[in-house]
Structure formats: C-alpha cells, structure tokens
C-alpha cells in the first residue's frame, strides 16, 4: 500500500493497493483518491477494502507500506491482526539520501554497506554487532546515526530488519 502525493490534476493523493501472487507477480487490488493522507481517510478506504473480502476472517496476513504514520495507524485499527512491514527500498532510499547530507563522500559507500549489513542481520547477535560497527563508523556523524536510530531502528526495527 502506498500513495502518490498531488501528482494528478486534482492534486489529491492517490492511494494504491496491490497484491502479490505466490509467483511474486503483482496485481491491482484497488485505488482511491483521498482528500488528504489522514488516518480517518485511510481507515475509510481500508474499511471499504475489508468489505470486499468474501469471508470476514480472510484479512491480509502481511501489509507492506512506507513509513506513513497515518496509514500505519489505520492498518492497526482496521486490520489489527495483520503484520505491517516497512518497505526496505523506501527506507534505504531515505537513509542513503540522509547519508549524502551528513557524511563525506569517501565514507558514504562504507556506511551504506554497514547499513545494509544491519538491515539484513540474520539474528539478534549479528544485529547488535553490525549496529556497533555502524555506530563506530559514524562516530563523527551524530546527525546521521541519530536519524537512523530515531527514525528507523528504535521505533520500527521489527518491521524491516532481518531476513
């Protein structure tokens, strides 16, 4: 689930919902223009989606989103038993952009590699080790490491770290 922001002639968010088959092909589930990207608007769309399920207990097991806090809250309300994971592509894009703002060119590739090792850690022990390595590499870049921890790792690590 994701929305585009003001890219149409009405300048309204277009909320797109897609599904994925067992062969990893995507298919359109639904689209909705919304007045704004507020929790109550997302709840309305998700409730309409929920009404389309043949059996009311057939809700999605996993929902993948970006870090849209209003959408994440709506998912908790409408699909409380679904797992909301965050898209690593979007996260890595944001972290990479922040790295370019804070880190000198020579270290950007190293820090990007260390970040990927944190994200793909196979267990808790490896995660702690990789995070420590990233922190050591960023000792002179507190703005960047604080962003990574405060925006991604502390509140949302369980939604995207690991295999």
C-alpha positions as CSV (number, residue, x, y, z in Angstrom):
1,X,0.0,0.0,0.0
2,X,1.3,3.4,-0.9
3,X,0.1,6.7,-2.1
4,X,1.3,9.3,-4.5
5,X,1.0,12.9,-3.5
6,X,-0.6,15.6,-5.6
7,X,0.6,14.1,-9.0
8,X,-2.8,14.3,-10.7
9,X,-4.8,17.3,-12.0
10,X,-7.0,17.3,-8.8
11,X,-3.8,17.5,-6.6
12,X,-5.2,14.8,-4.4
13,X,-3.3,11.8,-3.0
14,X,-3.9,8.6,-5.0
15,X,-3.8,5.6,-2.6
16,X,-2.9,2.4,-4.4
17,X,-3.3,-1.1,-3.1
18,X,-1.7,-4.1,-4.8
19,X,-1.4,-7.8,-4.0
20,X,1.3,-10.3,-4.8
21,X,0.9,-13.9,-6.1
22,X,2.8,-16.9,-4.9
23,X,5.0,-16.4,-8.1
24,X,5.8,-12.9,-7.0
25,X,3.7,-11.1,-9.6
26,X,1.7,-8.1,-8.5
27,X,-1.9,-7.3,-9.3
28,X,-4.1,-4.3,-8.7
29,X,-6.5,-4.6,-5.7
30,X,-7.8,-1.1,-5.5
31,X,-7.2,2.7,-5.9
32,X,-8.7,5.6,-4.2
33,X,-8.4,9.4,-4.4
34,X,-8.4,10.8,-1.0
35,X,-8.9,14.4,0.3
36,X,-5.8,14.1,2.4
37,X,-3.5,11.5,3.9
38,X,-5.1,11.4,7.3
39,X,-5.7,8.3,9.4
40,X,-9.5,8.6,9.1
41,X,-9.3,8.7,5.3
42,X,-7.0,5.7,5.2
43,X,-9.4,3.9,7.6
44,X,-12.4,4.6,5.3
45,X,-10.5,3.1,2.3
46,X,-9.3,0.1,4.3
47,X,-12.8,-0.5,5.6
48,X,-14.2,-0.5,2.1
49,X,-11.4,-2.9,1.1
50,X,-12.3,-5.1,4.1
51,X,-16.0,-5.2,3.0
52,X,-14.8,-6.8,-0.3
53,X,-13.4,-9.9,1.4
54,X,-15.8,-12.9,0.9
55,X,-15.1,-14.1,4.4
56,X,-14.7,-11.6,7.1
57,X,-11.9,-13.6,8.7
58,X,-9.9,-13.5,5.4
59,X,-7.8,-10.4,6.1
60,X,-4.3,-9.9,4.8
61,X,-1.6,-11.5,6.9
62,X,1.1,-9.0,5.9
63,X,0.7,-5.5,4.6
64,X,3.8,-3.7,3.2
65,X,3.9,0.1,3.4
66,X,6.4,3.0,3.6
67,X,6.6,4.9,6.9
68,X,3.4,6.8,6.5
69,X,2.4,7.0,10.2
70,X,-1.3,7.8,9.4
71,X,-1.5,4.7,7.2
72,X,0.2,2.6,9.7
73,X,-2.3,3.7,12.4
74,X,-5.2,3.0,10.1
75,X,-3.9,-0.6,9.5
76,X,-3.7,-1.1,13.2
77,X,-7.3,-0.1,13.5
78,X,-8.8,-1.9,10.5
79,X,-6.6,-4.9,10.3
80,X,-5.3,-5.4,13.9
81,X,-4.2,-9.0,13.2
82,X,-2.2,-8.1,10.1
83,X,1.6,-7.6,10.3
84,X,2.6,-4.2,8.9
85,X,6.1,-4.4,7.4
86,X,8.0,-1.5,6.0
87,X,9.5,-1.4,2.5
88,X,13.2,-1.7,2.6
89,X,13.5,0.0,-0.8
90,X,12.0,3.2,0.6
91,X,13.9,3.0,3.8
92,X,17.3,2.5,2.1
93,X,16.5,5.4,-0.3
94,X,15.8,7.7,2.6
95,X,18.8,6.5,4.6
96,X,21.0,6.9,1.5
97,X,19.8,10.5,1.0
98,X,20.4,11.4,4.6
99,X,23.9,9.8,4.4
100,X,24.8,12.1,1.5
101,X,23.7,15.1,3.6
102,X,25.8,14.2,6.6
103,X,28.7,12.0,5.6
104,X,31.8,13.0,3.5
105,X,32.0,11.3,0.1
106,X,34.8,8.9,0.9
107,X,32.8,7.2,3.7
108,X,29.4,7.1,2.1
109,X,29.8,3.7,0.4
110,X,31.3,2.2,3.5
111,X,28.4,3.4,5.7
112,X,25.9,2.3,3.1
113,X,27.4,-1.2,3.2
114,X,27.4,-1.2,7.0
115,X,23.7,-0.1,7.0
116,X,22.8,-2.9,4.7
117,X,24.5,-5.4,7.0
118,X,22.4,-4.1,9.9
119,X,19.2,-4.4,7.9
120,X,20.0,-7.9,6.7
121,X,21.3,-9.2,10.0
122,X,20.3,-12.9,10.4
123,X,19.8,-12.8,14.2
124,X,19.9,-10.5,17.3
125,X,23.6,-11.1,18.0
126,X,24.6,-10.2,14.4
127,X,22.3,-7.2,14.5
128,X,24.0,-5.8,17.7
129,X,27.4,-6.4,16.2
130,X,26.6,-4.8,12.9
131,X,24.9,-1.8,14.6
132,X,28.0,-1.3,16.8
133,X,30.2,-1.3,13.6
134,X,27.9,1.3,12.0
135,X,28.0,3.4,15.1
136,X,31.8,3.3,15.2
137,X,32.0,4.3,11.5
138,X,29.6,7.2,12.2
139,X,31.3,8.5,15.4
140,X,31.8,11.9,13.7
141,X,28.4,11.9,12.1
142,X,26.0,12.1,15.0
143,X,23.2,13.7,12.9
144,X,23.2,10.7,10.6
145,X,23.3,8.0,13.2
146,X,20.7,9.8,15.3
147,X,18.4,9.9,12.3
148,X,18.9,6.2,11.6
149,X,18.2,5.3,15.2
150,X,15.4,7.7,16.0
151,X,13.5,7.4,12.7
152,X,14.1,3.8,11.8
153,X,15.7,1.5,14.3
154,X,14.2,2.4,17.6
155,X,10.6,2.7,16.6
156,X,10.4,0.3,13.6
157,X,13.3,-2.2,13.6
158,X,10.9,-5.1,14.0
159,X,9.1,-4.1,10.8
160,X,12.1,-4.4,8.4
161,X,15.3,-5.8,9.9
162,X,16.3,-9.4,9.3
163,X,15.7,-12.0,6.7
